[in-house]
């Protein structure tokens, strides 16, 4: 059973203000998974409702971009790269036969600031390509670089290619040397494109603790524990409003864009990722916020975060309990489904599963769904009234943003699941611990036939998927 494992709230802060913030998060709707707040480098808040932990290494989507640009900062600080270097000069062997005028003008600064001149994100062209950099350079550059902001994950993937070309190291390895080792960050994963390039603009798996460390490094102007890692010039430039994104939407997404950092509408700057992954730095408050969530309205998230920052010290010493979001699963009405110890042969399906069996682990008070691919077996444990944890190494059973990520490469998926069993129907409620998402797997038996339904919400793969099968006697 996974208990609440991360909890610290400084007595110096207003618990009423913290509760007002936490009240916006509800199970099955907008969910908070981890939260850390630092002020003047001192920890104020560190919490994670079960089954989540502040140490979980999780996919943080586009917050990856701020880590990636930091690698470019190291190269520029070392004099190995210039913001004015032309991309075609860095990759002469990968350029198209005819180099357009706009492509010839594209420099590192344009790639950093999302001002490449592309009309749309080119990442979907790069992910499956045999050569990601070559695919980037092959795309039409419709606007003069520096004149048109387009949020372009492919541009950040190109930064990953630049790091690899200049340093001779994979982006993950370069940052392990220059950033992760000094900050005490370990066990990082960074997903790859088809040609083996770290995705750069997405795909990094780090913890809330790690996100907070990046924020503290930038809040302190590139200094960590008294040692300068990044130049003050890089930090100031990277977090300044270089690109005009005033037509980009809601206030915190149209206040300016730096070198893979957003400028906040009210104060400071941030790295952010889909579904509410945040690293927010508020220099005037001398504060850093690190959050991992699953939600849809990130402007609303920023609004309540700024409200918390303004009132976090109102009413010190209150005798009030902190009310964490509660994701505790209910106990099942039944323990058994009638499917136990039966092998079901599955019809051809997009998930690649060939067989399934279900059993009950009395010692762990948990259901076990064992999926086979004909090569591997994936065991998902689900607790009765609690979350049981499992780890599977799979290419399909992982929620991913469609189009931006290579889905055919296996990934270690950590999950916490609970079950409900009712009249031959087994519902597995799965919460992933290595990404922000949830999934429900419904397994229903009807005589010798079985029907399995996967449901992941949002623009995610596998999305809504059905599999049918037959019991073998």
N, C-alpha and C positions, 0 to 999 in steps of 0.2 A: 504494500500500500504506500502511495506517495503522500507524505504529509507536507504541510506548508513548511518550506525549508529556507526561504529568504525573507527576512523581516528585520528592518531597522528603521525607526522613525526617531529623529532627534527630538529631545524635549524642548528644543528652542523654537520649533515651528508650530504653526496653528493646525491642529488636527481637524478643526472645522473646515478650514480652507482645503486641506488635503481630502477630506471626505466629500466636499462639494465637487472636487475634481473627479474622485473615484466614482461618484454617483452617476456619472455619464456612461459608465461601462456596465453592460449586462450580458449574461450568458446567452449565446446564440445570436447576439446582435453585434454592437460595437464592443469588442473585448480588449481589455488591457492584459498583457501577458507578463511584462516586466517594466519596472520603473526605477530609475536612479536619478537623484538630484544631488549636485554638488554646489556648494557656495564657498568662495575663497579657498578652493581645493579641499574643503572638509565635506565629508559625506553627511547629507541631511536625511535622505530617504533612500532605502533599497528594499524593494519588495517584489514578490512574484507569487500571485495566487497559484495554488496547486492546480494542475500538475507541472507548472512551469518553474524554471529556475533562472536566476540571473547569470548562471554559468553555461546554460544551454548554447551550443554553437548552432546558430540559425541563419537561414537564408534571409538577407536583409534587402534584397532587390536593389533599387537604385542608390541606396545609401552606400553601396559598393563604389560608386563613382568618386566619392570623397576620399576613400582609401586609395583608389587608383591614381587620382591626380596628385596625391601626396608623393607617390613614386616619381612623378615628373618633377615635382618640387625638389626632390633630392638630386636629380640629374642636373637641373638648372643651377642649383646652388653649387654643385661641384664643377660647373663650367663645361659639362659634357654635352649640354643641349641648350639651345636658345629659344625663347618664345618666337623669335623671328625666323627660325629655320623653316624652309619650305618643305612641305610633305613630299613633293616629287623629288627633292634632292636627298631626302632620307631613304626613299625607296625607289631608286631609279630602275631597278630590275623588276619592279612590279607594276609600273605605270602602263596604261594603255598605249597602243601604237600612236594614237593621236591624243595629245594632251590639250584639253580645252583651256581657254584663257582663264576662266574662273578656277579650274583645278590648279593651274600653275601659280595662282596667287595665294592658295591656301597655305597657311603657316600653323605652327604648333599652337600659337595663341588662339587661333580660330577654332581649332579642335578642342582645346581646353574650355572655351567659353560658349560652346554650342553655336558658333557662328560660321560653320563650315560652308554655308551656302546651299546645303541640301534643302529640298522642300519638305522632306519627310524623313523619318528615322530609317536608316539603312541597315539596321541590325538584322532584320529577317533575311537579307541577302548574304550577310557575313556568317551567320550561325552555321548553315549547312555547307559552306563553301570549302573546297580543298585548300584554299589560301585566303584567309580572312582579310589580310591587308590588300591583296590584289583585288578582291571583291569590293572593298571600300573604294579603291581608286577607280574602279570601273563604273561607278555610279555617276549619273549625270549631276553636275553641280549647277543648279538652275540660277542661283543668285551669286553676286560677287561676295566672296568671303568677307566677313566683318560687317555686312549690311543687313543680315536676316537671321533672327533667332529661330532655331528649330530644336526642340528637345530631341536629342539624337543619341540613343544608347550606342549606336554603331560608332559614333565619334569617340566615345570612351573606350570601346573595344580597340579602336585604332591607337589610342594612347597606350593600351597594353602591348600592342605590336611595336610601338616606338620604344617602350621600356625594354622589350626583349631584344630589339635590334641594337640599341645603344649600349646596354649593359651586358648583353650576351647571356642573360638569365631570364627565366620565366618571371612574370610579374610577381607571383606568390613568393618565389625564392628571393627576389630582390627586396621586397618589403619585409620578408622574414629577417633579412640581414640588417636593413636600415631602420625599420620601424618596429616590427613585432618583438624582436629580441630586446631592444632597449625598454619597451613598454611592458615587457613580461606577458606578451600575448602568445599563446600556443594553440595547437590543434586546430588551425585554420584550414578550411577547405575553400577552393575557388574553382567553380565549374569551368569547363572548357568548351570552346567551339569545336567543330568537326576536325579542324587541323591542329588542335592541341593548344590553341591560344587561350589563356585565362580570359574569361568574358569581359572583365574590366568594368563595364557599366552595370553589371548585375552579377549574381552568382557567388559572391563571397558569403561564407558562413562564419560569423563571429558572435560573441555573446554580448549581452547588455553591458557587462563589465568592460568589454573591449571597446564598445561604442563610446562609453563614458571616457575612456582613456584618450581616444582620438579627440574628443571634444575638449578635454583638459589641456592637451598639447596645443591645440589651436587657440584656446582662450588665453593661454600663457605665452602667446607669440612665438611658438616653436620651441619652447624650453620645457624639458621634462626632468624633474628632480634636480634642478639646478644646472643641468647640462643642455646646451643648445643643440637641437637636432635639425631644425629647419630655420632658415633665415627669417628674420622679422619681415623683410621685404616680401618673401614668398607668401607668408601668412596674410599680410595685409592685402596683397594683390589678389590672392586666391579668393578672399572673402569679401572683395569689393564688387560693386555693381558694374561689371565690365559690359555685359550685354543688356540691351534694352529689350525686356520681355513684357512690356506694359500691356500688350494685347493678349497675354497668355492665360487670363482667367481671373481667379479670386485673388484678394489682396496679397497674400503671402507667396503667390506664384507669379506676380507681375511687378515685384519691387526691385528687380534686378537679378542678374545671374553672374557669378564669378567664374573661377576655375573649378567647376564641378561642385560648387557650393551655391545654395540659394541665399539671397539677401532677404531677411525678414522685413515685413512691412512696418513693424513698430520698433524693433531693436535687434541688432545682432545678425546672425547668419546661422545656416544649418546645412547638414546633409540629410536627405530624406529618401525613403523608398516606399514603393507601393504598399497599400494596406496599413500605412501609418507607422513605418519604422523611422525613428527620428534621432538625430544628434543635434540638439539646439544649443547654441552658445549665445548668452546674453551678457555682453561685456559690461554694460552699465550696472547690472545687478551682480556682476562677478559670479555668474551661475552657469552651470551646464546641466542639461536635461538629456537623459537617454531613455528611449521608450521602444518597446516592441509590442505591437498590437495587431489585431485583425479588425479593420474597420473600413468604411467606404468614404467618409467625408473628412479629409485631412485638414481642410480649412477650419472645420469645427474643432478638430483636435488641437490645432494651433491656438485657436481662440481660448479654449479652456486652459491650455497650458500657460498662456500669457496671463490669464486671470489668476491662476495659482501663483505665478511668480510675483504678482503685485500684492497678494494678500498672504503670502506664506508665513509672515511673521506677525500677523494680526492675532492677538489673543494668546500670547505665550503662556504656557502653564495650564491650559485647559484640562479639565478632568473628563476627557472624551475618548472613547475607544475608536480606533481606526477601523472603518468598515470596508474590508477588502471585497472585491467582486468574488462571488461564490460560484464556482463551476463544478461543485460536487455532484456526481451522478446519483440518480435514485437507484435503489435496489430493484432488482428484477422481480416480477411477479412469479416467475418460474425459473428453475435451474436447468431444466432439460428441454430439448426441442423435438426429440424423436429422430434426429438426424445423426446422432452420435455413432461413431465407429462404423460409418458407412462411406464407401468410396463412390464419388460422383465423377463420371467422365464428362468433361465439358466440351461443348461445341466450339468450333473455331471462333476466336474473338480478338478484338483489338488489344486487349490486355496481355495476350500471349499465355493465358492460363489454360492448362490442359486437364487439371483434376483438382478436387477439393474433398477434404474430410473435416469433420467437426468432432471435437470431444470435450469432455469436462474434466478439469484438473481439480479434484476435491481438495488436495493439499493447499493449493493457491486460491481456492474458491473463485476460479476463473474459467471462462470458456476459451477454447483454442480453435481458431480457424486455420487450417493448414492448406495453403494454395500451392499447387505444383505448376511448373512451366515445362516439365519434362527434362529439365536440367537442374533446377533448384527447387527447394521447398521454402516457402515463406510462411512463418508461423506468427500469427497475430493473436496475442493474449488479451483478453478483455475481462476486467474485474466486475464483480457484483457489488455495486455501490461504491466502488473505488476505481481508480485508474491503474491498470496493470501496464507495464512498459514492455515493449518489444523493439527489436532492431532487425530490419530486413535490408538486403542489398539488392536493389531492383531498378530496372530502367523504366518501369511503367507505373508502379504504385506510388507515385509522388506527384502531388499537385504542383503545377508549374504554369507560369504565364505563357499562353500560347503565342508562338511566333518569335519570342525573344530569347528562348533558351533551348538548347539542344536536348531533346527528350529521349534520345536513344542510348545515352551513356548511363550505365548503372550508377546509382547513388545510394549511399547508406542512409536509410530512412529510419529515424527514431520516432516512435509513436507511443502515446498513452491512450488506452482504450477501455471503455466500459460497455457492458452489453445489457440488452433486454431480450428475454425469451418469452414468446407468447404463441401458443397453439401452432407449433411447427414453423414459426417465424423467428429468426434471430437477427436482431439489430445491433450492429457494432458501431458505437460512436467513437470515432478515432480523432484524437488531437495530436497533430504532429509536433514534435519537439525540436525539429531541425528546420522548420519553416513556419510562417504565421497561420497555417491553414488547418481546417477541420475537414473531415470526410465522414460520410455515413455509408456503411455497407450493410445492405439488407439481404439476407439469405432465407428464401422461402421454399419449403418442400411441399409438393402436391403429388402424393402417391410416389411413383418412381421418378418423377421429374423434379428438377430444382431450378430456381430462378435466382440469380444474383444481381443486385442493382448497386452500382457505385454512384455516389453523388458528391461532387465537390462544387462549391459555389464560386461565382465570379467568372472571369475570363481565364479559366484554368483547365488544363488537361490533367486527368481524364474527363472532367466534367461529368455529364450524366451518361452512364454506360450500363448496358444490360448484357448478361451472359446466361445461357441456358445449358442444361446438362441432364444426364440420366444416371440413375443409380445402377451400379453393377451388383449382381447377385453374388 
